[in-house]
C-alpha cells in the first residue's frame, strides 16, 4: 500500500515565539491594555534574538492582537471591532439589526462544539486553568456579590476554546468574545443582578467542566447547550418584561 509521507519541517523559532505570546493573550494572562516587555527584554527571557522577537510581534500586530504606541511601547490591543482584523471588521458591518439572541445563537454553535472537542483534547494544564477560572468566579461572587467581574466568566469560556487545540477555533472565539464584550456588558449586568442567576451560571459552568474532565464529549456538548440556552431564555424573558413595562407606562 502506498502512503503519502512528507518530510517533517522544523518549526521556525519566530513561529514558536509568536505562538507563545498569542497563547498568553488567548488564555487571558495578557489582557487588553497590558504592556508587553521591550524586544530586548523579551529576547533575553526567551533566549532568542531580537530579530526573532520582532518578527513574532509584527505578526501579532498584523493580526490585531498587539499594537505599537509611538514612544510608549507595545500593548495588547483593546477589543475595538473598528480597528481589529478582517474577521472582527466583518462582524461589525451591518450589525445594527443584530440582536443579542442572534449573537447567542452563534455562540451556541461555536461553544457547544468547543466543549465537545475540549472533552477529547484537554491537557492537565487546560483542566487546571478551567479550575482556576471557576475558583476565581466563585471568589469574585463571594467578595463582590452582584458586582461580578465579567472577564472571569469569559476566561472560563476561553479556557475551553484553548483546550480544543484548534488554533482557528481559538482565534474565532477570541475575536467573538472581544466583539461581545463591547456590546453586552450592560446585558450581563442585568443577568448578574440576581444572585440566583449567578448561582445558576456557576452550577452550569461546573457541569460543563465536569463533563470535560470526565472526557465525555456528548455530555460536555449538552451541558454547554443548556448553559447558553439558559442565558438566551433569560434575555428573551427580560426583553418581554421591558416591553410590558413600556406598554403599562403608555396606557391611559
Steps between C-alpha positions, in 0.01 A plus 500: 500500500636839400506774757548873453762591754651845505820612669456658841585867493660657802289782643665839475608657826303817423187288457558344843537847654185615318300200626619548858400867508175433312403230750566732795251745343244227422526362853446841656842518666568805285193722500394799287709800598787294648844608384727236351864489600737690268665295223832497686347358818285250310801372307686441827201334670437270202862439410460614138621789286330838492430448130308181585296685762435788259369262232263332747371831634445640152287195416290558813461866407376404152243270661384785721598330825777751580543867415798733499461835676753759392746575778324269747553141388292201391166424662230235482228646278166611639200315351410778257317336210556803279876456496541125546575232240270425205286249691413756766444768239260270314317432825459872558348567157124523462451405867239762579221245456674221692351407835661349807316178421659498152843510662410234755389272218849528354647427841281190518671352195853609587506418868311171499749366248786648701385321816476168314847542350644606835362183660709299254814715489543697825836456669557502874612861465170586330304328778692695764437825313124432497510424873678830561235686297215339694669576833558862393135542404379347827740717702392809306137423579571452871696825522296726269154347487318618189790731407676207335786548254376382159851410387515199733197356321661558159828352626326167569354486150836595347672226702263252337568647155875470556456137609360414155860519370356645182671835434229611257227428753692679772561801278133528404389461861743768619375737231138424578540549875678831440211603278242394756678680783434832329127460459357281774661603829187689598293192419730279706463743786125436487559126516730529800278738695320198648729280715291200401601551138866508599454177692331344197780609266766368737324164524467485120872576463581220745290253298683596180834468676417164662399357163829620349700357790317166461590500130134485396456704177124441473435606859728804457311601186162461678615685812624796296180501297294516821714787630469717189130419469455618861660835410289528183176435689594751769548782251195397299285519813666823614433665163138392524471653849657825375238516228219437748634775725502744208146407408386552859663841514330615180157362587240776570 
